[in-house]
């Protein structure tokens, strides 16, 4: 985006910043990806859903690692206390029943075993590269950019609500495994509000605000790239690379 000098030095209000972020979501969030659209129309096979759950697990399993990297960037105890909730949400408490475990249960409901999912040895290279790029984005940039990259949670609740309804309708065998999405209906909006407050407060210049927007664009691209890899390998044209997961059912 080309800006005039006046625009480059004019700080966006919180509402203007939020509007820019929502515009990124409307245009770039993966709710519009053809794979998700097929899923919500009930057009995927059980095997394609298995491939999705197994590959998406790699992303899910790296979320608490990503959040640990963010924790390590902050010297503010109040921030760390607030952010560590995300790790517990995904890793669970001493019983271990968090979002990562719930995702394994979704994969099992699709017909994939825990032993197939957890090692991540059959994950598509494209998915692995995209998820690793997310970890690198968080690791190699400022705390502001790292926090901003989580702002896809601004849009996730609506997608989760739609997904739950459509999965129950079109793929009833997945219903026992939907606990992950049920938890995220409340967790994601809470997390998004905290992250939005943080970037709104700590982006002190227009340049930093543009970095926040850019971080969200990068995260949307990462999510889109994951689905590109899954769609290419298991839907159209269906070119599954060597050693990747191959469903044993249609």
C-alpha positions in Angstrom: 0.0 0.0 0.0 1.4 3.4 -1.1 0.9 6.1 1.5 1.4 9.8 1.5 3.8 11.3 3.9 0.9 12.5 6.0 -0.6 9.1 6.1 2.8 7.6 7.1 2.9 9.7 10.2 -0.7 9.6 11.2 -1.5 7.1 13.9 -4.6 5.0 13.3 -7.2 5.0 16.0 -8.0 1.7 17.7 -11.2 1.4 15.6 -9.3 2.3 12.3 -6.7 -0.3 13.2 -9.3 -2.9 13.9 -11.1 -2.1 10.6 -7.8 -2.7 8.7 -7.3 -6.0 10.5 -10.9 -7.1 9.8 -10.3 -6.2 6.1 -7.3 -8.6 6.1 -9.5 -11.3 7.5 -12.3 -10.8 5.0 -9.9 -11.0 2.1 -7.2 -13.4 3.3 -8.4 -15.7 6.1 -8.7 -19.4 5.2 -12.4 -19.5 5.6 -12.5 -18.9 1.8 -10.1 -21.7 0.9 -11.6 -24.2 -1.6 -10.8 -27.1 0.8 -12.8 -25.5 3.6 -15.7 -24.7 1.2 -15.8 -28.3 0.1 -15.7 -29.4 3.7 -18.7 -27.2 4.6 -20.7 -28.4 1.6 -20.1 -32.0 2.6 -18.0 -32.8 -0.5 -15.0 -34.4 1.2 -14.5 -38.1 1.6 -13.7 -39.7 4.9 -10.2 -40.3 3.6 -9.7 -36.6 2.8 -10.9 -35.7 6.3 -8.4 -38.1 7.7 -5.7 -36.5 5.8 -6.8 -33.0 7.0 -6.9 -34.0 10.7 -3.5 -35.8 10.5 -1.8 -32.9 8.8 -3.5 -30.2 10.8 -2.3 -31.9 14.0 1.2 -30.7 13.2 0.0 -27.2 13.4 -2.0 -27.8 16.5 0.9 -29.5 18.3 3.2 -26.5 17.5 0.8 -23.9 19.0 2.0 -24.3 22.6 5.6 -24.2 21.3 4.8 -20.9 19.5 3.2 -19.5 22.7 6.2 -20.5 24.7 8.4 -18.6 22.3 6.2 -15.5 22.8 6.4 -15.9 26.6 10.2 -16.0 26.4 10.2 -12.6 24.6 8.4 -10.7 27.3 9.9 -9.3 30.5 6.5 -8.3 31.8 5.2 -10.7 34.5 1.6 -9.6 33.9 1.8 -10.3 30.2 3.4 -13.7 30.8 0.6 -14.6 33.3 -2.0 -13.7 30.8 -0.4 -15.4 27.8 0.5 -18.7 29.6 -3.3 -19.4 29.6 -2.9 -20.3 25.9 -0.3 -23.0 26.7 -2.6 -24.6 29.3 -5.5 -24.4 26.8 -3.6 -26.5 24.4 -1.4 -28.7 26.5 -3.9 -29.1 29.4 -3.1 -29.2 33.1 -1.6 -32.2 34.9 -4.2 -34.4 33.3 -3.1 -33.3 29.9 -6.6 -32.8 28.5 -6.1 -29.7 26.4 -6.6 -28.7 22.8 -3.8 -30.9 21.4 -5.3 -34.0 23.0 -8.8 -33.0 21.8 -7.5 -32.7 18.2 -6.1 -36.3 18.5 -9.6 -37.4 19.4 -11.0 -35.6 16.3 -8.4 -37.5 14.2 -9.4 -40.8 15.9 -13.1 -40.0 15.1 -12.1 -39.7 11.5 -10.5 -43.2 11.6 -6.9 -42.3 12.1 -5.0 -43.9 15.0 -3.1 -42.0 17.7 0.0 -43.8 16.6 -0.4 -42.5 13.1 -1.0 -38.9 14.2 1.3 -38.0 17.1 4.8 -38.8 15.5 4.0 -36.4 12.6 6.2 -38.6 10.3 3.6 -38.6 7.5 2.9 -34.9 7.5 3.0 -33.3 4.0 6.2 -31.3 3.3 4.2 -28.3 2.4 2.3 -28.3 5.7 5.5 -28.8 7.6 7.2 -25.9 5.9 4.2 -23.6 6.5 4.0 -24.4 10.2 7.7 -24.1 10.7 7.5 -20.7 9.0 5.0 -19.7 11.6 7.4 -20.7 14.4 10.2 -18.7 12.6 8.0 -15.7 12.3 7.4 -15.7 16.0 10.9 -16.6 16.9 12.7 -14.1 14.7 10.6 -11.0 15.1 9.6 -8.6 17.9 7.1 -9.4 20.6 4.7 -6.9 18.9 4.8 -8.8 15.6 4.6 -12.2 17.3 1.5 -11.2 19.2 -0.1 -9.7 16.1 0.4 -12.9 14.2 -2.1 -14.5 16.6 -4.9 -12.1 15.6 -6.4 -14.6 13.2 -8.4 -15.5 16.3 -10.4 -12.4 15.6 -12.1 -14.4 12.8 -11.9 -17.9 14.0 -15.1 -18.1 16.2 -17.4 -17.6 13.2 -15.5 -20.2 11.2 -15.6 -22.7 14.1 -19.3 -22.3 14.6 -20.0 -22.9 10.9 -17.6 -25.8 10.8 -19.2 -27.5 13.8 -22.6 -27.3 12.3 -21.5 -28.6 8.9 -19.4 -31.4 10.3 -22.3 -32.6 12.4 -24.6 -32.4 9.4 -22.4 -33.9 6.7 -20.0 -36.1 8.7 -21.8 -37.4 11.8 -19.1 -39.9 12.5 -16.9 -36.9 13.6 -19.4 -35.7 16.2 -17.7 -37.5 19.1 -14.4 -35.7 18.3 -15.7 -32.1 18.2 -14.6 -31.1 21.8 -11.7 -29.1 20.4 -14.0 -26.7 18.5 -16.4 -26.4 21.5 -13.5 -25.2 23.7 -12.3 -22.7 21.1 -15.7 -21.0 20.9 -14.9 -19.3 24.1 -11.1 -19.4 24.2 -10.5 -17.8 20.8 -12.5 -14.6 21.4 -10.9 -14.1 24.8 -7.4 -14.6 23.3 -8.2 -12.3 20.4 -9.4 -9.5 22.7 -6.2 -9.6 24.8 -4.0 -9.6 21.7 -5.9 -6.8 20.1 -5.6 -4.7 23.3 -1.9 -5.4 23.3 -1.1 -4.4 19.7 -3.4 -1.4 20.0 -1.5 -0.2 23.0 2.0 -1.1 22.0 2.1 -0.1 18.4 3.2 3.5 19.1 3.9 4.6 15.5 2.1 4.2 12.2 5.0 2.1 11.0 4.5 -0.3 13.9 0.8 -0.4 13.2 1.6 -1.4 9.6 3.9 -4.1 11.0 0.9 -5.4 13.0 -1.2 -5.6 9.8 1.6 -7.2 7.9 2.0 -9.9 10.6 -1.6 -10.8 10.3 -1.3 -11.0 6.5 1.7 -13.3 6.9 -0.2 -15.6 9.3 -3.2 -15.7 7.0 -0.8 -16.8 4.2 0.6 -19.5 6.4 -2.8 -20.9 7.1 -3.8 -20.7 3.4 -0.5 -22.5 2.4 -1.3 -25.4 4.7 -4.6 -26.0 3.0 -3.0 -25.5 -0.4 -0.7 -28.5 0.4 -3.6 -30.6 1.7 -5.9 -29.8 -1.2 -3.2 -30.5 -3.8 -2.2 -33.8 -2.3 -5.6 -35.2 -1.5 -8.2 -33.4 -3.6 -7.1 -31.8 -6.8 -5.0 -33.1 -8.6 -4.4 -35.6 -5.8 -0.6 -35.8 -6.0 0.5 -37.2 -2.7 4.3 -37.0 -2.2 6.4 -40.0 -1.2 6.1 -41.1 2.5 3.2 -38.8 3.2 0.0 -40.2 4.8 -2.3 -42.2 2.5 -5.9 -42.8 3.6 -7.0 -46.4 3.6 -10.6 -45.4 2.8 -12.5 -43.2 0.4 
